[in-house]
């Protein structure tokens, strides 16, 4: 029997077609639905993610939330870079990073377990979303990274850096961010970034199997463990250094990085 229930039966309906939400029994699925753009995030998609988290927390029928990307090429390839063309003031940069923190904090603080189902590119904002999930199951073709030192010349919030350092260690986080390289499947499993690696053809079935296993267990125990770990991690985070954000986002290099990305050429860095 198909246990799928749609918005007409009381389930969440995203305000944008760039997100899809469905529930199958105790498992909810949120799909980033821009396959033509490798699921790059628009502002409305970020807001939809926030709203979906609120719905899942309020829906007693849901025990586990699975996040995934539409198509075969990406989980989420980052924020849609064209949106950065309108950045001109300090508040544009600060509000963007504050907003990203708001979205990832909401996902991380969800009272129910979350699983990121990763295939293809998991980059930038997509990496931040995946790291805010409790578990990450990845296909063998996964490419994970935040290559902004090579592409845009912007920066990450301190919360995002702290989250990465907590997952893979300070030295490794520095190396990956400094070199702007991608982490692939076996390395990601070895360093604790990915919980499991499976062939692409088995990715969904294995993720669902894991979600069903978790859904059978005591929800209050899981909620307690999840919140305890979140609070422990939170103590390692300090106040945002807004000056560092502005140093990057207000620079000529950031303007050059955005232009170069959209024009599909290598940026010419000046260090200012």
QUINOR-V465046 format. One record per residue. N is the residue number from 1. SS is DSSP state (h for helix, s for strand, l for the rest). PSI is psi in radians with two decimals (999 if undefined). NEAR is the number of other C-alpha atoms within 10 Angstrom. Layout:
n: (N	N)
ss: (SS	SS)
psi: (PSI	PSI)
near: (NEAR	NEAR)
//
This chain:
n: (1	2	3	4	5	6	7	8	9	10	11	12	13	14	15	16	17	18	19	20	21	22	23	24	25	26	27	28	29	30	31	32	33	34	35	36	37	38	39	40	41	42	43	44	45	46	47	48	49	50	51	52	53	54	55	56	57	58	59	60	61	62	63	64	65	66	67	68	69	70	71	72	73	74	75	76	77	78	79	80	81	82	83	84	85	86	87	88	89	90	91	92	93	94	95	96	97	98	99	100	101	102	103	104	105	106	107	108	109	110	111	112	113	114	115	116	117	118	119	120	121	122	123	124	125	126	127	128	129	130	131	132	133	134	135	136	137	138	139	140	141	142	143	144	145	146	147	148	149	150	151	152	153	154	155	156	157	158	159	160	161	162	163	164	165	166	167	168	169	170	171	172	173	174	175	176	177	178	179	180	181	182	183	184	185	186	187	188	189	190	191	192	193	194	195	196	197	198	199	200	201	202	203	204	205	206	207	208	209	210	211	212	213	214	215	216	217	218	219	220	221	222	223	224	225	226	227	228	229	230	231	232	233	234	235	236	237	238	239	240	241	242	243	244	245	246	247	248	249	250	251	252	253	254	255	256	257	258	259	260	261	262	263	264	265	266	267	268	269	270	271	272)
ss: (l	l	l	s	s	l	h	h	h	l	l	l	l	l	l	l	l	l	s	s	s	s	s	s	l	l	s	s	s	s	s	s	l	l	h	h	h	l	l	l	s	l	h	h	h	h	h	h	h	h	h	h	h	h	h	h	h	h	l	l	l	l	l	s	s	s	s	s	s	l	l	l	l	s	s	s	l	l	s	l	h	h	h	h	h	h	l	l	l	h	h	h	h	h	h	h	h	h	h	h	h	h	h	h	h	h	h	h	l	l	l	l	s	s	s	s	s	s	l	l	s	s	s	l	h	h	h	h	h	h	h	h	l	l	s	s	s	s	s	l	l	l	s	s	s	l	l	l	l	l	l	l	l	l	l	l	l	h	h	h	h	h	h	h	h	h	h	h	l	h	h	h	h	h	h	h	h	h	h	l	l	l	s	s	h	h	h	h	h	h	l	l	l	l	l	s	s	s	l	h	h	h	h	h	h	h	h	h	h	h	h	h	h	h	h	l	l	l	h	h	h	h	h	h	h	h	h	h	h	h	h	h	h	h	l	l	l	l	l	l	l	h	h	h	h	h	h	h	h	l	l	h	h	h	h	h	h	h	h	h	h	h	h	l	l	l	l	l	l	l	l	l)
psi: (2.38	2.04	0.16	2.39	2.42	3.08	-0.47	-0.30	0.31	0.08	2.93	2.37	1.91	2.60	-0.13	2.52	-0.14	0.00	2.52	2.42	2.36	2.73	2.31	1.76	-2.18	0.01	2.21	2.54	2.23	2.08	2.19	2.05	1.08	1.04	-0.51	-0.37	0.46	0.62	0.54	2.44	2.26	2.93	-0.71	-0.56	-0.71	-0.77	-0.64	-0.64	-0.79	-0.81	-0.66	-0.67	-0.74	-0.71	-0.81	-0.72	-0.58	-0.23	1.86	-0.24	-0.34	2.26	-0.49	2.44	2.21	2.26	2.39	2.88	2.54	2.56	-3.06	-0.04	-0.31	2.57	-1.23	2.25	0.24	-3.00	2.49	1.98	-0.49	-0.41	-0.37	-0.23	-0.41	-0.08	2.21	-0.32	2.82	-0.66	-0.54	-0.81	-0.85	-0.73	-0.60	-0.88	-0.63	-0.70	-0.76	-0.71	-0.70	-0.77	-0.81	-0.59	-0.68	-0.72	-0.79	-0.60	0.02	2.37	-0.22	2.68	2.55	2.49	2.22	2.13	1.85	2.22	2.41	-2.46	2.28	1.60	2.55	-2.09	-0.54	-0.68	-0.70	-0.71	-0.80	-0.70	-0.40	-0.20	2.83	-0.69	2.69	2.03	2.17	2.55	2.87	-0.27	0.20	2.50	1.92	2.32	2.98	1.41	0.59	-0.40	-0.31	-0.39	-1.16	-0.47	0.37	-2.67	3.10	2.69	2.78	-0.54	-0.74	-0.71	-0.73	-0.66	-0.75	-0.78	-0.63	-0.58	-0.77	-0.02	2.65	-0.86	-0.73	-0.67	-0.76	-0.84	-0.76	-0.71	-0.66	-0.74	-0.26	0.60	2.95	2.50	2.22	-3.07	-1.05	-0.67	-0.75	-0.68	-0.71	-0.58	0.04	0.15	-0.74	2.38	-0.65	2.66	2.28	2.80	2.58	-0.64	-0.32	0.03	-0.87	-0.78	-0.69	-0.68	-0.76	-0.72	-0.78	-0.74	-0.72	-0.67	-0.78	-0.71	-0.38	-0.25	2.99	2.03	-0.60	-0.60	-0.82	-0.76	-0.71	-0.79	-0.79	-0.82	-0.63	-0.79	-0.69	-0.74	-0.65	-0.75	-0.63	-0.55	-0.32	0.05	2.41	3.07	2.51	2.44	1.57	-0.48	-0.59	-0.66	-0.82	-0.59	-0.68	-0.91	-0.43	0.16	2.78	-0.59	-0.69	-0.77	-0.73	-0.72	-0.76	-0.80	-0.78	-0.70	-0.85	-0.46	0.00	0.88	2.95	2.35	2.71	1.76	2.51	-0.28	0.46	999)
near: (3	6	9	12	16	14	12	8	8	9	16	21	18	19	13	12	14	19	23	20	22	17	22	15	16	17	21	25	20	22	22	27	23	21	18	10	14	23	29	26	23	17	14	15	22	21	16	24	24	17	17	24	21	16	15	22	17	11	14	9	14	20	24	26	25	23	21	23	29	21	17	14	21	27	35	34	26	24	20	16	16	12	12	18	11	8	14	12	11	15	12	16	21	18	11	15	21	16	15	22	18	15	21	23	17	18	25	22	19	21	22	23	23	24	24	24	23	33	27	24	25	30	24	20	23	25	22	25	25	30	23	25	21	18	20	24	25	33	23	19	19	24	24	29	23	26	20	20	15	17	21	23	21	23	21	20	20	19	22	23	18	19	20	20	16	14	16	15	14	13	9	14	17	14	11	16	19	14	13	16	17	18	18	19	23	15	11	20	17	12	14	13	22	24	15	20	21	17	13	17	10	11	20	19	12	18	22	18	12	15	21	16	11	16	19	10	11	10	16	11	10	16	15	13	11	18	17	12	10	16	11	10	13	13	8	12	14	10	8	14	10	15	11	14	19	18	16	20	24	18	16	15	21	24	20	18	25	21	20	16	15	11	10	9	11	13	20	10	15	9	10	10)
//
